[in-house]
Amino acid sequence: MIADQAYKAIEFRAMHTPGRPLILFNVWDAGSAKAVTASGAAAIATSSWSVAAAHGFSDGEQMPLTLAIANLRRIVAATALPVTVDLESGYGNAPEAVGEAIDLAISAGAIGCNLEDSFPATGKLRETADQCKRLRHARQTAEAANIAFFLNARTDVFFQRSAAEHDESMLRDAIIRANAYAEAGANGIFVPGLTNLALIASFAKSSPLPVNVMVGEGTPPASVLAEAGVARISYGPGPYLLAMKALEEAARLKSPELPA
């Protein structure tokens, strides 16, 4: 299993090519992982928001880590594809806590993860230096496991203000963080909330790491993002919301007429 996991990790890293983005239609359980696998996907990624919602929790590390890891283990068992897990902020402020979460994810079969640079309770950004310490510990943990684990460093710079307020100063902050996170051992940089094409293109040009953009309201089409140099496109909670809406509509159509 370890050899297979190590191979998948190397394979997954190679999928991140600027201009030819990896498309990740995020899943939340073993069933959704099987469905996305059957679609011909190259890899599987979880969405913490979707996983939490499917289990009756709110996002923001409200779902116990033990349950999240058990769910991850079932997802890994349900597909032959590489699986990367959304670990939110690493389930702890201390670097050691982040390392423990990474170790559990690797033991469950993951070959990568997202790691946020904001506090789950408030959404406020962590100091760059503090986040780098957490990333370094995550990298050391992965190296100790002999896995080319893909650390996708998520920066929440663009969640601090609305899309209409995104500007060059925020872009500069994100670029500074991308460079620092790269030095700390990150393999990719995730910028959810960023939808402005000009800013995306500038960021992709300046970033030392492959850039991950999340699909949301106002996000340019995948072909346009590819031209801008994006290396990874993920859908976040979108697939879960789509599936739940379809389920609701189907249930309503098939419900019998009830007496008034």
C-alpha positions as a Markdown table, in Angstrom:
| # | Residue | x | y | z |
|---|---|---|---|---|
| 1 | Met | 0.0 | 0.0 | 0.0 |
| 2 | Ile | 2.8 | 2.4 | 0.9 |
| 3 | Ala | 4.5 | 1.9 | -2.4 |
| 4 | Asp | 1.3 | 2.5 | -4.3 |
| 5 | Gln | 0.6 | 5.6 | -2.2 |
| 6 | Ala | 4.1 | 6.9 | -2.9 |
| 7 | Tyr | 3.6 | 6.4 | -6.6 |
| 8 | Lys | 0.3 | 8.2 | -6.6 |
| 9 | Ala | 1.9 | 11.1 | -4.7 |
| 10 | Ile | 4.5 | 11.5 | -7.4 |
| 11 | Glu | 1.9 | 11.1 | -10.1 |
| 12 | Phe | -0.3 | 13.8 | -8.5 |
| 13 | Arg | 2.6 | 16.3 | -8.3 |
| 14 | Ala | 3.2 | 15.9 | -12.0 |
| 15 | Met | -0.5 | 16.8 | -12.7 |
| 16 | His | 0.1 | 20.5 | -11.8 |
| 17 | Thr | 1.2 | 22.2 | -15.0 |
| 18 | Pro | 0.5 | 26.0 | -15.5 |
| 19 | Gly | -1.6 | 26.3 | -18.6 |
| 20 | Arg | -3.0 | 22.8 | -18.4 |
| 21 | Pro | -4.9 | 22.8 | -15.1 |
| 22 | Leu | -5.8 | 19.8 | -13.1 |
| 23 | Ile | -9.6 | 19.8 | -12.6 |
| 24 | Leu | -10.8 | 18.6 | -9.2 |
| 25 | Phe | -14.6 | 18.2 | -8.8 |
| 26 | Asn | -14.6 | 18.0 | -5.0 |
| 27 | Val | -16.2 | 15.1 | -3.2 |
| 28 | Trp | -17.5 | 14.5 | 0.4 |
| 29 | Asp | -17.8 | 10.7 | 0.9 |
| 30 | Ala | -17.0 | 7.3 | -0.6 |
| 31 | Gly | -20.2 | 7.4 | -2.8 |
| 32 | Ser | -19.4 | 10.8 | -4.4 |
| 33 | Ala | -15.7 | 9.7 | -4.8 |
| 34 | Lys | -16.9 | 6.7 | -6.8 |
| 35 | Ala | -19.1 | 8.9 | -9.0 |
| 36 | Val | -16.3 | 11.4 | -9.8 |
| 37 | Thr | -13.9 | 8.5 | -10.4 |
| 38 | Ala | -16.4 | 7.0 | -12.9 |
| 39 | Ser | -16.5 | 10.4 | -14.8 |
| 40 | Gly | -12.8 | 9.9 | -15.8 |
| 41 | Ala | -11.3 | 12.3 | -13.3 |
| 42 | Ala | -7.5 | 12.2 | -12.9 |
| 43 | Ala | -7.6 | 12.6 | -9.1 |
| 44 | Ile | -9.9 | 13.1 | -6.1 |
| 45 | Ala | -10.1 | 16.0 | -3.7 |
| 46 | Thr | -12.3 | 16.5 | -0.7 |
| 47 | Ser | -14.0 | 19.8 | 0.3 |
| 48 | Ser | -14.0 | 20.4 | 4.0 |
| 49 | Trp | -17.3 | 22.4 | 3.7 |
| 50 | Ser | -19.0 | 19.6 | 1.9 |
| 51 | Val | -17.6 | 16.8 | 4.2 |
| 52 | Ala | -18.8 | 18.8 | 7.2 |
| 53 | Ala | -22.2 | 19.5 | 5.8 |
| 54 | Ala | -22.7 | 15.8 | 4.8 |
| 55 | His | -22.1 | 14.8 | 8.4 |
| 56 | Gly | -24.2 | 17.5 | 10.0 |
| 57 | Phe | -21.5 | 19.9 | 11.0 |
| 58 | Ser | -20.6 | 23.5 | 10.0 |
| 59 | Asp | -17.3 | 24.2 | 8.3 |
| 60 | Gly | -14.4 | 25.6 | 10.4 |
| 61 | Glu | -13.0 | 22.4 | 12.1 |
| 62 | Gln | -16.4 | 21.8 | 13.8 |
| 63 | Met | -16.3 | 18.2 | 12.5 |
| 64 | Pro | -14.0 | 16.1 | 14.7 |
| 65 | Leu | -10.7 | 15.2 | 13.1 |
| 66 | Thr | -11.1 | 11.5 | 13.9 |
| 67 | Leu | -14.4 | 11.5 | 11.9 |
| 68 | Ala | -12.8 | 13.4 | 9.1 |
| 69 | Ile | -9.9 | 10.9 | 8.9 |
| 70 | Ala | -12.3 | 8.0 | 9.0 |
| 71 | Asn | -14.3 | 9.5 | 6.2 |
| 72 | Leu | -11.0 | 10.0 | 4.3 |
| 73 | Arg | -10.0 | 6.4 | 4.8 |
| 74 | Arg | -13.3 | 5.3 | 3.2 |
| 75 | Ile | -12.8 | 7.6 | 0.3 |
| 76 | Val | -9.3 | 6.3 | -0.4 |
| 77 | Ala | -10.7 | 2.7 | -0.3 |
| 78 | Ala | -13.4 | 3.6 | -2.8 |
| 79 | Thr | -11.1 | 4.8 | -5.6 |
| 80 | Ala | -7.8 | 3.9 | -7.3 |
| 81 | Leu | -7.1 | 7.6 | -7.9 |
| 82 | Pro | -4.8 | 9.8 | -5.9 |
| 83 | Val | -6.7 | 11.5 | -3.0 |
| 84 | Thr | -6.0 | 14.9 | -1.6 |
| 85 | Val | -7.8 | 16.0 | 1.6 |
| 86 | Asp | -8.9 | 19.4 | 2.8 |
| 87 | Leu | -7.5 | 19.6 | 6.3 |
| 88 | Glu | -8.8 | 23.2 | 6.8 |
| 89 | Ser | -6.3 | 24.9 | 9.1 |
| 90 | Gly | -4.6 | 21.7 | 10.3 |
| 91 | Tyr | -6.8 | 21.2 | 13.4 |
| 92 | Gly | -4.5 | 23.1 | 15.8 |
| 93 | Asn | -2.5 | 26.3 | 16.1 |
| 94 | Ala | 0.8 | 24.7 | 17.1 |
| 95 | Pro | 3.0 | 23.3 | 14.3 |
| 96 | Glu | 3.1 | 19.9 | 16.2 |
| 97 | Ala | -0.7 | 19.7 | 16.0 |
| 98 | Val | -0.6 | 20.3 | 12.2 |
| 99 | Gly | 2.1 | 17.6 | 11.9 |
| 100 | Glu | -0.2 | 15.1 | 13.7 |
| 101 | Ala | -3.1 | 15.9 | 11.3 |
| 102 | Ile | -0.8 | 15.4 | 8.3 |
| 103 | Asp | 0.5 | 12.1 | 9.8 |
| 104 | Leu | -3.1 | 10.9 | 10.2 |
| 105 | Ala | -4.0 | 11.9 | 6.7 |
| 106 | Ile | -1.0 | 10.0 | 5.3 |
| 107 | Ser | -1.8 | 7.0 | 7.3 |
| 108 | Ala | -5.3 | 7.1 | 5.9 |
| 109 | Gly | -3.9 | 7.0 | 2.3 |
| 110 | Ala | -3.9 | 10.7 | 1.3 |
| 111 | Ile | -1.2 | 12.0 | -1.0 |
| 112 | Gly | -1.8 | 15.7 | -0.4 |
| 113 | Cys | -3.8 | 18.3 | 1.5 |
| 114 | Asn | -5.0 | 21.8 | 1.7 |
| 115 | Leu | -3.7 | 23.9 | 4.6 |
| 116 | Glu | -5.3 | 27.3 | 5.4 |
| 117 | Asp | -3.5 | 30.3 | 6.7 |
| 118 | Ser | -6.5 | 31.7 | 8.6 |
| 119 | Phe | -8.0 | 31.0 | 12.0 |
| 120 | Pro | -11.1 | 28.7 | 11.7 |
| 121 | Ala | -13.1 | 30.6 | 14.3 |
| 122 | Thr | -12.7 | 34.1 | 12.9 |
| 123 | Gly | -11.3 | 33.8 | 9.3 |
| 124 | Lys | -8.6 | 36.3 | 10.3 |
| 125 | Leu | -5.2 | 35.7 | 8.6 |
| 126 | Arg | -2.4 | 34.2 | 10.6 |
| 127 | Glu | 1.0 | 35.9 | 10.6 |
| 128 | Thr | 3.0 | 34.7 | 7.6 |
| 129 | Ala | 5.9 | 33.6 | 9.9 |
| 130 | Asp | 3.6 | 31.6 | 12.0 |
| 131 | Gln | 2.0 | 29.8 | 9.0 |
| 132 | Cys | 5.5 | 29.1 | 7.7 |
| 133 | Lys | 6.4 | 27.3 | 10.9 |
| 134 | Arg | 3.2 | 25.2 | 10.5 |
| 135 | Leu | 4.1 | 24.4 | 6.9 |
| 136 | Arg | 7.6 | 23.4 | 7.7 |
| 137 | His | 6.4 | 21.0 | 10.3 |
| 138 | Ala | 3.9 | 19.6 | 7.8 |
| 139 | Arg | 6.7 | 19.1 | 5.3 |
| 140 | Gln | 9.0 | 17.4 | 7.9 |
| 141 | Thr | 6.1 | 15.0 | 8.8 |
| 142 | Ala | 5.6 | 14.1 | 5.1 |
| 143 | Glu | 9.3 | 13.6 | 4.5 |
| 144 | Ala | 9.5 | 11.3 | 7.5 |
| 145 | Ala | 6.8 | 9.2 | 5.9 |
| 146 | Asn | 8.7 | 9.0 | 2.6 |
| 147 | Ile | 5.8 | 10.4 | 0.7 |
| 148 | Ala | 6.0 | 13.2 | -1.9 |
| 149 | Phe | 3.0 | 14.7 | -0.1 |
| 150 | Phe | 1.5 | 17.7 | -2.0 |
| 151 | Leu | 1.1 | 20.6 | 0.4 |
| 152 | Asn | -1.4 | 23.0 | -1.1 |
| 153 | Ala | -0.9 | 26.1 | 0.9 |
| 154 | Arg | -4.2 | 28.0 | 0.9 |
| 155 | Thr | -4.1 | 31.7 | 1.5 |
| 156 | Asp | -7.3 | 33.5 | 2.6 |
| 157 | Val | -6.0 | 36.9 | 1.6 |
| 158 | Phe | -8.9 | 37.3 | -0.9 |
| 159 | Phe | -11.5 | 36.2 | 1.7 |
| 160 | Gln | -10.7 | 39.3 | 3.8 |
| 161 | Arg | -12.7 | 41.6 | 1.5 |
| 162 | Ser | -15.4 | 41.2 | -1.2 |
| 163 | Ala | -14.4 | 40.5 | -4.8 |
| 164 | Ala | -15.2 | 44.1 | -5.8 |
| 165 | Glu | -12.6 | 45.3 | -3.3 |
| 166 | His | -9.7 | 43.1 | -4.5 |
| 167 | Asp | -6.8 | 45.2 | -5.5 |
| 168 | Glu | -3.0 | 45.3 | -6.1 |
| 169 | Ser | -2.2 | 45.6 | -2.4 |
| 170 | Met | -4.0 | 42.3 | -1.7 |
| 171 | Leu | -2.2 | 40.8 | -4.7 |
| 172 | Arg | 1.2 | 41.8 | -3.3 |
| 173 | Asp | 0.3 | 40.3 | 0.1 |
| 174 | Ala | -0.6 | 37.0 | -1.6 |
| 175 | Ile | 2.6 | 37.0 | -3.6 |
| 176 | Ile | 4.7 | 37.6 | -0.5 |
| 177 | Arg | 2.9 | 34.7 | 1.2 |
| 178 | Ala | 3.3 | 32.5 | -1.8 |
| 179 | Asn | 7.1 | 33.0 | -1.8 |
| 180 | Ala | 7.3 | 32.5 | 1.9 |
| 181 | Tyr | 5.2 | 29.3 | 1.8 |
| 182 | Ala | 7.3 | 28.0 | -1.1 |
| 183 | Glu | 10.4 | 28.4 | 1.0 |
| 184 | Ala | 8.6 | 26.6 | 3.9 |
| 185 | Gly | 8.0 | 23.5 | 1.8 |
| 186 | Ala | 4.6 | 24.1 | 0.1 |
| 187 | Asn | 4.0 | 22.6 | -3.4 |
| 188 | Gly | 1.1 | 24.7 | -4.5 |
| 189 | Ile | -0.7 | 27.9 | -3.6 |
| 190 | Phe | -4.5 | 28.0 | -3.4 |
| 191 | Val | -6.3 | 31.4 | -3.7 |
| 192 | Pro | -10.0 | 30.9 | -3.1 |
| 193 | Gly | -12.2 | 34.0 | -3.5 |
| 194 | Leu | -10.0 | 35.4 | -6.3 |
| 195 | Thr | -12.1 | 35.8 | -9.5 |
| 196 | Asn | -10.6 | 38.9 | -11.2 |
| 197 | Leu | -8.9 | 37.6 | -14.3 |
| 198 | Ala | -6.2 | 40.3 | -14.4 |
| 199 | Leu | -5.3 | 39.6 | -10.8 |
| 200 | Ile | -5.3 | 35.9 | -11.4 |
| 201 | Ala | -3.0 | 36.2 | -14.4 |
| 202 | Ser | -0.6 | 38.6 | -12.4 |
| 203 | Phe | -0.5 | 36.2 | -9.5 |
| 204 | Ala | 0.1 | 33.1 | -11.7 |
| 205 | Lys | 3.0 | 35.0 | -13.4 |
| 206 | Ser | 4.6 | 36.0 | -10.1 |
| 207 | Ser | 3.9 | 32.9 | -8.0 |
| 208 | Pro | 6.8 | 30.5 | -7.4 |
| 209 | Leu | 4.2 | 27.8 | -6.9 |
| 210 | Pro | 1.5 | 26.2 | -9.2 |
| 211 | Val | -1.7 | 28.2 | -8.7 |
| 212 | Asn | -5.0 | 26.8 | -7.6 |
| 213 | Val | -8.2 | 28.7 | -8.3 |
| 214 | Met | -11.6 | 27.8 | -6.9 |
| 215 | Val | -14.7 | 28.0 | -9.1 |
| 216 | Gly | -17.4 | 30.4 | -7.7 |
| 217 | Glu | -19.6 | 33.2 | -8.8 |
| 218 | Gly | -17.7 | 35.3 | -11.4 |
| 219 | Thr | -14.9 | 32.8 | -11.9 |
| 220 | Pro | -13.7 | 32.8 | -15.6 |
| 221 | Pro | -14.1 | 29.6 | -17.6 |
| 222 | Ala | -11.5 | 26.9 | -17.3 |
| 223 | Ser | -10.0 | 27.6 | -20.8 |
| 224 | Val | -9.5 | 31.3 | -19.8 |
| 225 | Leu | -7.9 | 30.3 | -16.5 |
| 226 | Ala | -5.6 | 28.0 | -18.4 |
| 227 | Glu | -4.5 | 30.8 | -20.6 |
| 228 | Ala | -3.8 | 32.9 | -17.5 |
| 229 | Gly | -1.4 | 30.2 | -16.2 |
| 230 | Val | -3.5 | 28.5 | -13.6 |
| 231 | Ala | -2.3 | 24.9 | -12.8 |
| 232 | Arg | -5.3 | 23.6 | -10.7 |
| 233 | Ile | -9.0 | 24.3 | -10.7 |
| 234 | Ser | -11.2 | 23.1 | -7.8 |
| 235 | Tyr | -14.9 | 23.4 | -7.2 |
| 236 | Gly | -15.1 | 23.5 | -3.4 |
| 237 | Pro | -18.6 | 23.1 | -2.1 |
| 238 | Gly | -20.2 | 23.5 | -5.5 |
| 239 | Pro | -20.6 | 19.8 | -6.3 |
| 240 | Tyr | -22.2 | 19.1 | -2.9 |
| 241 | Leu | -24.7 | 22.0 | -3.3 |
| 242 | Leu | -25.5 | 20.8 | -6.8 |
| 243 | Ala | -26.2 | 17.3 | -5.7 |
| 244 | Met | -28.3 | 18.3 | -2.7 |
| 245 | Lys | -30.4 | 20.7 | -4.9 |
| 246 | Ala | -31.0 | 17.9 | -7.4 |
| 247 | Leu | -32.0 | 15.5 | -4.6 |
| 248 | Glu | -34.4 | 18.1 | -3.2 |
| 249 | Glu | -36.0 | 18.7 | -6.6 |
| 250 | Ala | -36.3 | 15.0 | -7.4 |
| 251 | Ala | -37.9 | 14.3 | -4.0 |
| 252 | Arg | -40.4 | 17.2 | -4.5 |
| 253 | Leu | -41.4 | 15.9 | -8.0 |
| 254 | Lys | -41.8 | 12.4 | -6.7 |
| 255 | Ser | -43.7 | 13.2 | -3.5 |
| 256 | Pro | -47.3 | 12.1 | -3.5 |
| 257 | Glu | -50.1 | 14.7 | -3.3 |
| 258 | Leu | -50.9 | 15.2 | 0.3 |
| 259 | Pro | -54.4 | 16.4 | 1.6 |
| 260 | Ala | -54.5 | 20.0 | 2.6 |
